[in-house]
Amino acid sequence: MRSGRLCLLVLPLVVVALGCSSWPDESPSPPSGLEIAGRDAKTIVVFPLNIVLALPTELDSSTEMVSDALVEHIKAQGKTVQQLDFRDARALWIRATQIVSESHRAKNFENAAEVLVQLNGKKTEFDALIIPSLFLQHTRLKSPRAGLTAHWDGAIQRVEWVGTPANDTKEPRVHSLEGASILIYVFDREGRQLLEKRTGIELIQHFEIETKKRQGRDLKTWELTDDVPAIGDRARVQAAMAHALSPFLPEESPTTSRLSTTRSAG
């Protein structure tokens, strides 16, 4: 602001000879250290989902779609991906926690993850390592003119209503639905944490009309119903994985650039 004001004050004197040299620079801002780390990483290890957090049973049928979308986005950035099977990855995590427990270090996730990365580094060469976990989150419901929407972990999704209600069918008194989210941790080869990020993926519930037979006219009510499978919108999943990994990796890629509307503006 100071340079801008100075320019305006002296402008009448120098506009012909020099013009104003302190207009804001419109060149892109320099990349952050995290962006540089992502750009320079050539080989990235991706651990299976939920080696640390227990997987909610509601999401059992959704892990393959989420895992595939995560790996696809990384590969779309030109990276080489190494994956471990769940049994080996889980054994490595348990070993890391044992090492921390037997040491004088605090028994927390950060220290165990650092040891985990270092243990994995003894087996293979890599530049970064990702630990992803799926979990469930209560969403906040809002009622804009376009309809009821759910908000959680940076995601916004319109609530789905299935069925034809009667004229006297009342909307249910529900203040929250459950949504699936992903928690992403990214570490460098030494075990230093580069990124921790939570991102909402998709609602796992919707409202559906339930008809109860009775004498006279049937009774119709809105019932909260679980989605089967819990996560099924591939476009939303792809966009969520891209968002979860940014700014370590660019959010836009050939497979995700058209999907940005599924994310919250904030």
C-alpha positions as CSV (number, residue, x, y, z in Angstrom):
1,M,0.0,0.0,0.0
2,R,2.8,2.4,0.8
3,S,4.4,2.0,-2.7
4,G,1.0,2.5,-4.3
5,R,0.4,5.7,-2.5
6,L,3.8,7.0,-3.3
7,C,3.3,6.3,-7.0
8,L,0.0,8.3,-7.0
9,L,1.6,11.3,-5.3
10,V,4.5,11.6,-7.7
11,L,2.6,10.6,-10.8
12,P,1.9,14.1,-12.1
13,L,5.7,14.8,-12.1
14,V,7.0,11.6,-13.7
15,V,4.2,10.2,-15.8
16,V,5.7,11.4,-19.1
17,A,9.2,10.4,-18.3
18,L,8.9,7.2,-16.3
19,G,5.3,6.2,-15.8
20,C,4.4,4.4,-12.6
21,S,6.7,1.5,-11.8
22,S,5.0,0.2,-8.7
23,W,1.8,-1.3,-10.0
24,P,1.1,-4.8,-8.5
25,D,3.0,-7.5,-10.2
26,E,0.6,-9.7,-12.1
27,S,3.0,-12.6,-12.4
28,P,2.0,-15.8,-10.6
29,S,3.2,-16.1,-7.0
30,P,6.2,-18.3,-6.4
31,P,5.5,-21.9,-5.4
32,S,5.4,-22.8,-1.7
33,G,7.8,-25.3,-0.1
34,L,4.9,-27.9,-0.2
35,E,4.3,-27.4,-3.9
36,I,8.0,-27.7,-4.6
37,A,8.2,-30.9,-2.6
38,G,5.2,-32.3,-4.6
39,R,6.7,-31.2,-7.9
40,D,10.1,-32.8,-7.1
41,A,8.7,-36.1,-5.8
42,K,9.0,-38.7,-8.5
43,T,8.0,-41.8,-6.6
44,I,5.2,-41.8,-4.1
45,V,4.3,-44.6,-1.7
46,V,0.5,-44.9,-1.1
47,F,-0.5,-47.0,1.9
48,P,-3.8,-48.8,2.0
49,L,-6.8,-47.1,3.5
50,N,-7.2,-47.2,7.3
51,I,-4.1,-48.9,8.6
52,V,-4.3,-46.5,11.5
53,L,-8.0,-45.7,12.0
54,A,-10.6,-48.5,12.0
55,L,-12.7,-48.5,8.8
56,P,-16.4,-47.8,9.5
57,T,-18.4,-50.9,8.4
58,E,-20.7,-48.6,6.3
59,L,-17.7,-47.9,4.1
60,D,-16.5,-51.4,3.4
61,S,-17.9,-51.4,-0.1
62,S,-16.4,-48.1,-1.0
63,T,-12.7,-48.5,-0.4
64,E,-11.8,-49.7,-3.9
65,M,-13.4,-46.7,-5.6
66,V,-11.7,-44.2,-3.2
67,S,-8.3,-46.0,-3.4
68,D,-8.4,-46.1,-7.2
69,A,-9.3,-42.4,-7.5
70,L,-6.4,-41.5,-5.1
71,V,-3.8,-43.4,-7.1
72,E,-5.2,-42.3,-10.4
73,H,-4.8,-38.6,-9.5
74,I,-1.2,-39.1,-8.4
75,K,-0.4,-40.9,-11.6
76,A,-2.1,-38.1,-13.6
77,Q,0.6,-35.8,-12.3
78,G,3.2,-38.0,-13.9
79,K,4.3,-39.7,-10.6
80,T,5.3,-43.3,-10.1
81,V,3.1,-45.0,-7.4
82,Q,4.1,-47.8,-5.1
83,Q,1.4,-49.6,-3.2
84,L,1.5,-52.0,-0.3
85,D,-1.1,-54.6,0.5
86,F,-3.0,-54.1,3.7
87,R,-1.4,-57.0,5.7
88,D,2.1,-55.8,5.1
89,A,1.2,-52.1,5.7
90,R,-0.6,-52.9,8.9
91,A,2.3,-55.0,10.2
92,L,4.7,-52.1,9.4
93,W,2.4,-49.7,11.4
94,I,2.2,-52.1,14.4
95,R,6.0,-52.4,14.4
96,A,6.4,-48.7,14.3
97,T,4.1,-48.2,17.3
98,Q,6.1,-50.9,19.2
99,I,9.4,-49.1,18.5
100,V,7.9,-45.8,19.8
101,S,6.5,-47.5,22.8
102,E,9.9,-49.0,23.7
103,S,11.6,-45.7,23.3
104,H,11.6,-42.5,25.4
105,R,9.6,-40.6,22.8
106,A,5.9,-39.6,23.2
107,K,3.5,-42.3,22.1
108,N,1.6,-40.4,19.4
109,F,0.7,-40.6,15.8
110,E,3.4,-38.2,14.6
111,N,6.3,-40.2,16.1
112,A,4.9,-43.6,15.0
113,A,4.4,-42.2,11.5
114,E,8.0,-41.0,11.4
115,V,9.2,-44.4,12.3
116,L,6.9,-46.1,9.8
117,V,8.3,-44.0,7.0
118,Q,11.8,-44.8,8.0
119,L,11.1,-48.5,8.2
120,N,9.5,-48.4,4.7
121,G,12.6,-46.5,3.5
122,K,14.8,-49.5,4.4
123,K,12.9,-51.6,1.9
124,T,12.4,-49.3,-1.1
125,E,13.4,-45.9,-2.6
126,F,10.7,-43.2,-2.6
127,D,10.3,-39.4,-2.3
128,A,7.0,-39.1,-0.4
129,L,4.6,-41.4,1.5
130,I,0.9,-41.0,1.9
131,I,-1.3,-42.5,4.7
132,P,-5.0,-42.1,3.9
133,S,-8.0,-42.9,6.1
134,L,-11.7,-42.9,5.5
135,F,-14.1,-41.9,8.3
136,L,-17.6,-40.7,8.9
137,Q,-18.6,-37.2,9.8
138,H,-21.8,-35.5,10.9
139,T,-22.8,-32.8,8.4
140,R,-24.4,-29.4,8.9
141,L,-27.7,-29.0,7.1
142,K,-28.7,-25.7,5.5
143,S,-31.9,-24.8,3.6
144,P,-31.1,-22.4,0.7
145,R,-33.6,-21.7,-2.0
146,A,-32.2,-24.5,-4.2
147,G,-33.0,-27.1,-1.5
148,L,-31.6,-28.7,1.5
149,T,-27.8,-29.0,1.4
150,A,-25.2,-30.7,3.7
151,H,-21.9,-29.1,4.6
152,W,-18.8,-30.9,6.0
153,D,-15.0,-30.8,5.7
154,G,-15.1,-28.3,2.8
155,A,-17.7,-30.2,0.8
156,I,-21.3,-29.3,-0.1
157,Q,-23.9,-31.7,-1.4
158,R,-27.6,-31.4,-2.1
159,V,-29.6,-33.9,0.0
160,E,-31.4,-36.5,-2.2
161,W,-35.2,-37.1,-1.8
162,V,-36.5,-40.3,-3.4
163,G,-40.1,-41.0,-3.9
164,T,-43.4,-39.0,-4.4
165,P,-44.9,-37.6,-1.2
166,A,-48.5,-37.0,-0.5
167,N,-49.7,-33.4,-0.1
168,D,-49.7,-33.7,3.7
169,T,-46.3,-35.5,4.0
170,K,-44.2,-33.5,6.4
171,E,-40.5,-33.0,6.0
172,P,-38.5,-35.0,8.7
173,R,-37.0,-33.2,11.6
174,V,-33.4,-34.2,11.1
175,H,-30.5,-31.8,11.8
176,S,-27.6,-33.8,10.4
177,L,-26.8,-36.6,7.9
178,E,-23.6,-38.6,7.8
179,G,-21.0,-37.9,5.2
180,A,-17.8,-39.8,4.2
181,S,-14.5,-37.9,4.5
182,I,-10.9,-38.7,3.9
183,L,-7.9,-37.8,6.1
184,I,-4.7,-37.5,4.2
185,Y,-1.2,-37.4,5.6
186,V,1.8,-36.8,3.4
187,F,5.4,-37.4,4.6
188,D,8.8,-36.9,3.0
189,R,11.4,-39.7,2.9
190,E,12.8,-38.7,6.4
191,G,9.3,-38.9,8.0
192,R,8.7,-35.2,8.2
193,Q,5.0,-34.3,7.8
194,L,4.3,-32.3,4.7
195,L,0.5,-32.2,4.7
196,E,-2.4,-33.1,6.9
197,K,-5.9,-32.5,5.3
198,R,-9.5,-33.6,5.8
199,T,-11.8,-33.5,2.8
200,G,-15.5,-34.4,2.5
201,I,-16.3,-36.9,-0.2
202,E,-20.0,-37.8,-0.3
203,L,-23.2,-38.2,1.8
204,I,-23.9,-41.8,2.7
205,Q,-27.6,-41.2,3.5
206,H,-30.7,-39.8,1.7
207,F,-34.4,-39.4,2.4
208,E,-36.9,-41.9,1.0
209,I,-40.7,-42.1,1.1
210,E,-42.0,-45.1,3.1
211,T,-45.6,-46.0,2.5
212,K,-47.5,-47.7,5.3
213,K,-50.8,-49.4,4.4
214,R,-53.8,-48.4,6.5
215,Q,-57.5,-48.3,6.2
216,G,-58.6,-45.4,4.0
217,R,-55.5,-43.5,2.7
218,D,-52.0,-44.9,3.0
219,L,-49.6,-43.0,5.3
220,K,-46.5,-41.7,3.6
221,T,-43.5,-40.5,5.7
222,W,-39.9,-39.5,4.8
223,E,-37.4,-41.9,6.3
224,L,-33.6,-41.5,6.5
225,T,-32.1,-44.3,4.4
226,D,-28.5,-45.5,4.0
227,D,-27.0,-45.4,0.5
228,V,-25.9,-48.7,-1.0
229,P,-23.0,-48.6,-1.8
230,A,-22.2,-45.8,0.7
231,I,-20.0,-44.0,-1.8
232,G,-21.0,-44.2,-5.5
233,D,-20.4,-40.9,-7.3
234,R,-17.1,-41.3,-9.1
235,A,-17.0,-37.7,-10.2
236,R,-17.3,-36.5,-6.6
237,V,-14.7,-39.0,-5.4
238,Q,-12.2,-37.9,-8.1
239,A,-12.6,-34.3,-7.2
240,A,-12.3,-35.0,-3.4
241,M,-9.0,-36.9,-3.9
242,A,-7.6,-34.0,-6.0
243,H,-8.7,-31.5,-3.3
244,A,-7.3,-33.7,-0.5
245,L,-3.8,-33.8,-2.0
246,S,-3.6,-30.1,-2.8
247,P,-1.4,-28.1,-2.7
248,F,1.2,-30.9,-2.5
249,L,-0.1,-31.9,-6.0
250,P,-2.0,-29.6,-8.3
251,E,-5.7,-29.9,-7.9
252,E,-6.3,-29.5,-11.6
253,S,-5.4,-32.4,-13.9
254,P,-6.8,-33.8,-17.1
255,T,-9.2,-36.0,-15.0
256,T,-10.3,-33.5,-12.4
257,S,-10.3,-30.0,-14.0
258,R,-14.0,-30.4,-15.1
259,L,-15.0,-31.5,-11.6
260,S,-14.2,-28.5,-9.5
261,T,-17.9,-27.6,-9.0
262,T,-18.3,-30.4,-6.5
263,R,-16.1,-28.6,-4.0
264,S,-17.1,-25.8,-1.7
265,A,-16.0,-22.3,-2.7
266,G,-14.3,-21.9,0.7
